[in-house]
Structures are given as C-alpha cells and as structure tokens.
Amino acid sequence: MRPDRILAGGMWQHLSTVAVRIGWAATDDADTRVRKRLVVSTALVVALAAIIWGAIYWVAGAHIAATIPWGYVVLSSATLIAFGLSRSFMPFLFGQLTIFLLLPFALQLVLGGFINASAVILWSLLAPMVAMVTAGRRRSLWWFGGYAVLVLITELVQPSVQIENVLTTGTKLGFFIMNILGVSAITYFALQYFVGEKDQALDLLGFERAKSERLLLNVLPEEIAAILKDDDQTIADRFPSISVLFADVVDFTPTSERLQPEEVVDLLNEVFSHFDALAERYGCEKIRTVGDSYMVASGVPTPRLDHAQALARMAIDMRDYIAERNGGHNAPLQFRYGMSSGPAVAGVIGKTKFQYDVWGDTVNTASRMESHGVAGRIQMSASAYEVLKDEFVCEPRGAIDVKGKGSMQTWYLEGVR
C-alpha cells in the first residue's frame, strides 16, 4: 500500500468491507460501488462520533443537546436499513446529506449560537463535501448554498436565542477542538479514500488504453493510427517511389497436411514473428500475411530515399534466416521472394476492422516476381535492379514470361557489395 494511503486505508478500507454489503447490487459499476461505499462509510464514522458527542453532552448536563447527535444515529440507521433493503442509492444519499446539513444547525441553535456551541455547525459542511464527490459539482453547489444559508441564519437569530448553556468554558474549548478536528479528519480521509479509488481506476484505464494502443499499432502504422485517433477521415496517399516484397512458402499445403493444426500455426508464427522483427529493425512496414504469404513494404507511410536498400537488406536477412533455420530443424521450409520498386497508392480500408494496404502495378509486379521465382532466391524486377545494382550483388536471370505482363527481365538479389 502506498504511504499516502496507509492511514486512510486503515480506517476507510475496514469500513468499506462493511459498507460494501449495504446496498450492494450486482449491476453496479465500479464508480457506483465507490460512491456507495464512501457515503456508507462516512455515515458510520459520523454515527460513531455522534454517539461520543452525545455522551459528553449528557455527562456535562446538556441533556437536550445530547438527544440531537443520538437522533442522528437513529435517523442514519433508518436510512441505512432502507438502503440495504431497497438498494436505491439516490434516496439514501439525499437522506444522509439532509441530516448531515440540518442536525448540526439544530444543535447549534439548542446550545445558543456559535460560541456556546463551539461552531458545531461545521459538521454541516459534510453535506456539500460528500455531495461533491458522489453527486457531482453542480448538485454540490445547492448543498453548499444550503450550508451557507444556515450559517447566516445562525448569525441572525443568535442575539434572540436565550438559552442558558450549562457547558463550562473548558468543555466548550474542548468541543471547538473536537469539532474542527472531527470534521477535518472525516473530510480528509473520505476524500483520500475517494481519490485513491479514482487513481486506481485511472491507472487501470491507462493500462487498458495502453493495451488498446498496442493492439492498434499491431494493425496499423503508428503515423496512421495517430491520424485515425484524432480524425475519422479517409486516409489515402500517392507515393512516387516505394519498394514491395512478397515472401511465400513453397509447397506449404502438403507440409501443413502432415502437421497438426497447432503445429502449423506455431510454425508460421515462429517464422513470421522473426520477419516482423526484421521489418522493425530496418524501418519497413509489414502490410499483411495471407496464409503462408508475407507482404512487406518500404517507403510507406513515411517516404524515404533508401526504401529499396532497406527492403533489400531485410530480404537478404529473411533468406539467410530461413537457410540457417533449415540447417538444424526437423520442419524445413523453402521460401520464394519477389521484389519490385516504383509508384504506388497506400491507405486504410474498412471501418470496423482497419487494414493499411498498398495498391498499384509495383505491388502486382512484386507478387509476380515471387510467384515466378525460385525457392530460396530473391527475384526482383528491372525497376528494383536499377536502384540496387551499385550497392548490391545482383545476378541476371534473363527474360522470363510473366503471367499478365509478358516477357520481363529479372535479376536475383545475392547480397551487399
């Protein structure tokens, strides 16, 4: 427990375990439960103080004055019983606030005004304070207004109140201290408890928000997610030059048929998670996975001049990782890789299940480079080769017939020069 909540926790948390059983309803949300516990706990503490105050008044000879705090105990008990039976919070709250407000005023009049009553009307301040944290700021203004009116009434009628107060000067002074400390302590610890519960709720809300944020960033690029959070708009951009890579498992269907479903998922998750880590390392953007196919782009959603170089390095690491993995694994995989560079359009589609996607001939060409490629090799188009030829080792494959595109010159990406 945090140090600033030890004292408040000791008294109010114990009372809350009792209070939570009074007026409890299975349909209550967290905020309603906190407000119920706060009012019930405050009522129990004030009732305890009322018993003590009444006993002191009685012993001191102020018998009429003693009946008012004890009357609070009776009235408060009645509202608690009614609340426990009906579980209706607002009538209970109104009843408690009313007796918080009126009975100290009555006691002050009975004792003969501010001085003789040791400013016992301070207890009426509990009404607007409790209203503030349970009924809201606007409603608490009415209760504070009632408190202010009662203070003014006490001042106006005090000269005409002719009551012989039997309390000694020492007793009055003692009640001054008790009233000030009593109201201050109850108000402080009640607010301490309430703020502590709110802090816990905010911490939980922050945790859930962070978790939602992480889930959103798993689906969308960070820049795109930030735009969508601030403005529900269509997101679409034209990029003059990006690079796209497809990686697809060769003959995966026969392999998957030999494995259990859990093994298939674990296998793809292992490989694609490593690809994800490489994409993050090189600043590339994973677009999607479809079955055993992995698509990644570079230069979106933030343009960069070295998009082809970054994606080429990622592709080489992907290829080398699979080769190394196959060397000591009982479930070897073979991938084909296809890469192309050029213009494209990117944006977000969907309203309930967002997806950041890339369209254009560059994407189609990269897909064809993969589907017409060779297992274990990175095949790239002429547009990608022109960008990479000075910094990377490229092996010409020659012209191949590509479905939907005819004859195309292609190259294999071998490594960095």
N, C-alpha and C positions, 0 to 999 in steps of 0.2 A: 504494500500500500504506500502511496506517495506521502511524504511527510506532511504536506499541507492538508491531507485528508484524514490524518490519524485521529485527531480529536473529534472532528465532525463524524467520522466513520464510527467511532466508538459508541456514541450516543444514538445518532440517527440511523445507522445501519442496523443496530439492535432493534430499535423501534420499528424500522421498516419491515423486519421479519414478522413482527406482529401486525403491522399495518397492511401488509400485502394480503393478508387473509380477510380483511374487512373491505367489502365492496368489490372484491376481485371478480373479473369476468373474463372468460376465455377469449372473447373477441377484442379485448383491449390491446391497443398498440403500445409500443414502448413508451411514447411520450405520455399517454394517458395513465399508464401504470406509475410513472414517476410523479405525475401531478397528484394522483390519488394518495400515494404513499406520503408525499410531502404534507398534504393537508391533514391526513390522519395522524401522522407523527407529531405535527405541530399541535394538534388538538390534545393529544395525550400528554405532551410536555406541559402545555398551558393548564390542563386539568390538574396535573401534579403540583404545579406552582400555586394554583387556586386553593388546593387543599391546605398547603402550608400557609399561605397568606391568611386564609380564613381562620385557621387555628391560632395564629398570632393575634389577629384582631380579637378573637373570642377571649383569649387569655388576658389581653390588655383591657378588656371590658367593653370593647366596641362591638356589642352583640349584633346590632342591626347591620353594621358594616360587614360582619363575618358572613352573614347569610348571602351576600351578593356573590363572592367568589365560590361559595358552596353551591349557589344557584347555577353558576356557570357549569359546575361539574354535572349537575343533574341535566341541564339543557343539552350540554355537549354529549353526554351519554345517550340521550334520547336521539340526537341526530346521527350518532354513530350506529346505534341499533337499527334505525330506519335505513341508513345507508347500507348496512350489512344485509338487510332483507331485500331492499329494492335494487341495490347496485346502481342507483341513479345518482351520478356524480354532481350534476349542476345544482339540484335542490339541496344536497348535502353541503356543497361549497357555499351556497348562498346563506344557509342557516348558520354555518360556522363563522362566516365573515360578519354576519349581523350581530351575533353575540360577542365576537371579538370587538366590534365597534361600540356597541351600546352599553354593555355591563361596566366597563371601566369608567365611562361617563357617569353612570348612575352611582357608582361607588364614590366618585369624586364629589358629587353633589351631597351624598349622605355624610361624608366626612367633613364637608364645609369648605370646599374650594381647593385651589392649587397647593397652598402651603400646608394646610391641615391634612390634605390627602396625599402629600408627598408626590404630587404630579402623577398620580396613578393612572391618569388618562393616557399616559404614554403607551399603555398596553393596547389602546385603540389603534395605534399605528400598525399593529399586526394585520389589521384588515386590508389596507391598501398594499402593504408589502406582500402578503400572501396572494392577493388578487393579481399583483403584477406578474408573478411567476406561474400562476395557474389559469388566470382568465384573460391575460393579455394587457398590454399597456393602456389601451383605450378604456376598457372597463375599470381598470385600477384607478383612473382619474376620478371616476364617480365616487369610489370609496375614499380616496384621499380628500375629495371635496367634502364628503360627509364628516371625515375626521376633523378637517379644518373648521367646519361649521360648529361642531360640538365643542371644540376648544374655545371658539369665540363666544358661544352661548355660556360656557362655564365662567368666562371672564365677566360677561354682562350680568349674570344672575348672582355671582358670588357676593356682592355687597348686601343683597337681600336675603341671603341664606343665613339664618340664625340658628346654628347648631352648636351645641356645647361639645367640643371634641375632647374625649377622655384620654387621648393618647399623649404620652409625655413627649417632651422635646427630643429626648434621646431616641424614643421609638419612631418619631416622625423622621428624624435624620436617618435612622436605620432603614426605614421604608424608602426614603429617597434613593439610597444606595441600591437597595434590593430591586426597586422598580427600574432604575436606569440599567443596572447590570442584567436584570432578568430579561427585559425587552431586547437589549442589545445582544445578549448571548443567543436567545432563541432566533432572532432575526439573522444573526451572522451564521449560525450553524445550519439553519434551514437553507439559506442562500448558498452556503458552502456545499451542502449536500446536493442541491439542485444544480448548481454549476458543475459539480463533479460528475453528476449523471449526464448532463448535457455534453461535457467534454468527452466522456466515454462514447456517447452517441456520435459525436463529431469525428472522433478517432475511427470508429467503426465505419462511418460514412466515407471518411477519407480512404480507408483501406479498400472498401468496395469500389470507390471511384478509381483508385489506382489499379485495381484488378480489371475493371472495365476498360480502363485506358490501355492496359497491356493487351487485352483481348482485341481491342480496336486496332492497335498497332500491328497485331499479328495478321490482320486482314488488309489494312491499308497503309500506304507510306505515311510517315509522320507528318509531312507537309500537307498531304491531302486530308488526313484526319483532323488537323488543326482547322482547316477551312470549313469542313463539314460541321464541326462543333459550333462554329461561330455563325455560319450562314448556310441555310438549306438551299443550295443553288446547284445548277448543272455544272459539272467540272469537266472540261474538255480542252485540250491544248494540242497544238500542232508543233512538232519538233522537226527541225530541218535535218538533223542527223543524230541517230541513236544506233545502238547495236543490240541484237537479239540472239539468244542462244536457246536451242532445244536440245534436251538430252532424253533419250528413250531407251528402255531396256530391250535388248534383242531377245526374241522368243520367250517373252515373260509368261505367256499363257501356259505353255507346257510346264514351266517351272512352278507356277502357282498351283497347278493342279496336283503336284506331288506333295505340296505342303499343307499343313493345317491353316485355317483362316488366321489364327493368331500369329502364326509364323510369317505369313505373307505381310500382314500389317507391320509386324516388328521389323521385318527385313527392309521394307520400303521406308519406314520411319527412321531406321538407322542411317540409311544412305542419304535420304533427302534432308535429314537434320544436319548432316555434315555439309551438304550443299548449301543449306541455309547459312551455316556459319561462314562458309567461304564468301557468300554473297555479302554478308555483313562486313567481312574483312576488306573486301575490295570496293565497297560502296556501291554495289549493284542492287537491283530491285527484283526480288522474286515476284513473278506475276501470278503463277498458279501451278498446281500439279493436277494432271488429269490421268487417273490410273497410274501407270508406270512412266508417265511422261512428265518432265520437269522443264518449265519455261522461266527464263530469267532475262532481264534487260538492263542496259546501262545507258545513262544519259536521261533517264526519266525517274521521278517527276522533275528533278533538278538537272538542267542541262550541264554537260561537262565536255571539255575539248578532248579528253583522253578516254572517252567512253569505250572505244574499240580496244584500246590497250588494256584497260581494266578488265573488260569481259574476257579478253584473250588469256590473261593471266589466270583468271578464275577457271576458265575452261581447261587449261593445262593442269591445274591443281585437281580439278574434278577427275580428269582422266588418270592422273598419277595415283590419286587416292583409290580409285576402283581397281587399278592394276595391283597396287600394294595389298589391298584387302583380299583380292582373289588369290594372292600367293599363299595365304595362311588361313583360308576359310573353307568350310565344307559346303557353302552355298555360293559358288562363284556367280558373278553377274557380268554381262557384257553390255556396254552402252554404245549407242551411236550418238554423235554430237554434230549439230548443224548450226552454223553461224552466218549472219549477214548484217550489213550496216547500210543505213540510208534514212530517208524521212519516214515519219510515222505520226499517227494521231493516238493520243492516250487520254483516258478519262475514267470516270466512275459510272458504273451502270447498276441499276437496282435501287429500290427504296427500303426494303426490309433486310436484304442480305447483300451488303455492298460488295462490289468487286472492282478493283482497279485493273484496267485491261489496256492492251495496246493493239492497234489495228493498222493495216496498210500492207503494201507489197513487200516491205522489208521483213515483216512478220511471216508472210506466206513463203518468201524465199528461204528464210532460215528454217522453216518447217520442212521445206522440200530438201534442203541440204542434209537435214537429219534423216529423213525417210529414204533418201537415195544414197546414204553414206555407207561406211564400212565399220563393222564392230571394232571398238577400241580406238577409233580415229576421229579427229575433229575436222569435218569438211566445211569449207567456207566459200562464199560467193566471191565474184570478182570485186564487188564494192568493198568487202571486208579486206580482201587481199591488198588492194591499193592503199588502204590506210595502214596496214600492219607490216608490209613487206620490208621496210627499212629497219624495223626493230625486232622482228621475229623470223625464225627459220620457217619457211613455207615450201612445201613440196608440191609441184604441179601434178594434178591428176589428169588434166586434159579436159576435153569436151565430153559431157555426158548428156543423155537425153532425159530431161526433167519433165515430168507429167504437168501439163498445162502451161509449160514455158518453152518447150522445145530444147534445142541444144544450148548448153551453158558451160562456160569454162569454170572449173573449180580447182581448189587447192586444199591441201592438208596442212593444218597448223601443227608444227612439230614442237617448237619451243622458243625460248627467248634467245636472241643473238648474244 
